[in-house]
Amino acid sequence: MKLYSFFRSSAAYRVRIALNLKGLGYEYLPVHLSRGGGEQHRPEYRKVNPQALVPVLEDGERLFSQSLAIMEYLDETRPDPPLLSKTPVERARVRALAQAIACEIHPLNNTRVLSYLTGAAKLTEDAKNAWYHHWIAEGFQALEARLGGDPATGRFCHGDAPGLADCCLVPQVANARRFKCDLGPYPTLVAIDGNCRALDAFQRAAPERQPDAE
């Protein structure tokens, strides 16, 4: 397998964690999202992904995009260890947690949005950071309430084994730290993040450990 990735991409970070949790080897193909206007916009990469986004997973002759779809593909084709729980109710809970991060929090704070805010929208750096902090707080407050008050939460987002939701949570917490967001109000998120980052699979997926890290 090959993974088109950028060290700082949260979506690619999720997939790296999932691949590591499953013990799957892969070739890392870096796509720099800002150098030269962004390598993702080059014609040769748009043939790989017309959306000009990372990650893309190449498995044999097939190309897969969108991090959640990639992780579920991996879970269906390489099911051990699982990223999703056994019962439909448990799987729905885990998917809801993952999507709350990947579909609600992250899209408001990704590189394309932040670049637009300080570019075409002409916001100051302070205004951009205020935007970032606002949407992290909105999202993390809801996650903290959901995870902290649910007996299904264990050492990880669901029980005592890492899964799909944890693959999404850790990159988002890493970004919040990078932008100096106050994580004090979210003790459950911080505790789960710490339990995850103690594992080798999460450590090897970290941005600073990637071959294209800057």
N, C-alpha and C positions, 0 to 999 in steps of 0.2 A: 504494500500500500504506500501511497504518497500523500502527503498533506501540504497543501498550499496554505501558508500561514504567515502571520506577522507577529513578532514577539509581544507586542503590546495590545493586540486585538483580543478583546474579551471573548468574542465568539470562538476564535481559534483556540484560546486558552481552555475553554470548556472542552473542546474536542480532544485536545492534548491530554487533559486529565482523564477523559473517558478511555482513550487508547491505552494510557498507562495503567489504569485500574484493571483493564482486561488483559494486560500483559502483551499487547500487540505491538510489534515493531513496525516502523514506518520511516520513509525517507522524508526529510524536512525540506520543503521547497519555499524559500522566503520570497514574499511579495511585499516590498516596502510601500507603505500607504501614503507617504508624504514626499519621498525623494523624487525629484524631477517632475513634480506635479502629481505623483502617485503612480507606481508601476502597475496598479490594478486597472488603470485606464488604457494601457497599451493594447493595441489590436490583438497581439498574440495571447494576452491574458483574457481578453473579452471572449475569445474563442473557448476558453476554459469555463468562464462564468460571465455571461452577458450582463449580470448585475454589477460587475466590477467590485465584488466583495470577497473577503476571506471569512471563513475557511472554505476550501474545496477538498474533498477526499476523493482520491483516485484509487479504486479497487478493481484491479484487472483492467477491463476496457470501459468501465462505467465511472462516471463523475457524479458526485453527490455534493450538493450545496445546502446551506442553512444548517446551523449547528445542531438544533434540536432534531431535525430530520436525520442528520448524520448519526447522532448518538443513538436514536431509536433504531436505525438501520444496523448499527453495530450490535445493539442488544438483541436484535432478531436473528442476526447471522452468526454472532459469537456470544451466545447467551450466558456464558459462565466466566466471571461472576456477573450477576444481573445488575443492571442500573435501575430497573423498575421492579416494583414489588409483585407479590404473587396474585393478589385478588384485584378485581376491577375497582373496588372502592379505594384500595391502597394506591393503585396505579393512578387513579384520578387525582388523589391528593398530591402525589409527587409531581404529576404533570402540571397541576395548578400552581404549585410552588415554583417550578422551573419557569413556567410561562409568565408568572408575575414578575420575574426578574428579566427574562430574555425578551418578553414582548411589551412590558409596561415600563420598566425602569430604564433598561439599557438603550432603547431606541431614542430616548430624549437626551442622552448623554454621550452618544457615540462620536467618533471623530468627525464624521460628515456634518453632524448637527453643530458641534462646537466650532468647526471651521467656518460654517455658514454664519454663525452668530457674530464672529469677529471679522468676517469678510464682508459678504453682501449686506448683512444686517447692520454692520458698523457698530456693534456693541463694544464697549471697553472690556479689557481683561477682567476687571472687577465685576462688571455686569455679567459676563460669561460665567465666572465662578459662582456668582450668586444664583444664577440659573441652575448650575450643576448641583449646588448644595440644596436648593429647594426641592428638586425632584428626587434626589437621594433620600432626603428626610421624609418626603411623602411616601416613597416606596418602602423604605426601611421601617417606618412606623407600622405600616400594615403587616409586613413580614414578621416583625417582632411580636405583634399581637397574635398573629396566627400561629407561629411556632411556639412562643412562650406559653401559650394557654392550651396547648393540645397535648394530651398524653401520648399521642403517636410519635411525638418528637422525642428523640433519644440523644445519644452523643452526636448524631448527625441529623439532617433535616427530617429523616424518616427512620426511626429505630436506631440501631447500633451498627449499621454498615453504610458506607458512603454510596450515594447513587446519583441519579440524574439531577436532582435539585441541588445537591452539593457541588456538582460540576458547574452549575450556574452561579451559585452563591459566592464561591471563593473569588472568582475574577471580579465580581462586582464590589466586594469588600476591598479587594486590592486597589481598585480604581478609586474608591471612596477615600482610602488612606492617601493615595497619591495626590488627591485634590484637597487633602487636609480637612475632610469632613469630621465632625464630632461623632464618634461612635459610642460615646458614653450611654446614650439612651437605649442602646440595643444589646444588652448583655447576652441574650440568647444567640443572636447572630455572631457576636464576637466569640462566644464559647464554641459554637459549631465550626466557625472558621479556624480556630486554633486546633481543634481536633483533626480537621482535615489537613491542615498544613504540617501536622506532625507525621503524616504518612508520606512515604517515598514517592508514590504516584503523583501526589500534588506538588511535592518539592521539585521533581524533575520537569513538571509542566510549567513552572513559574517563569514569568517573562525574562528575568535576569539569567536564567539557565539556558536560553535558546541561542542557537548559533548566530542569529542576526541581532542579538541584544546590543543596545547602544548605551 
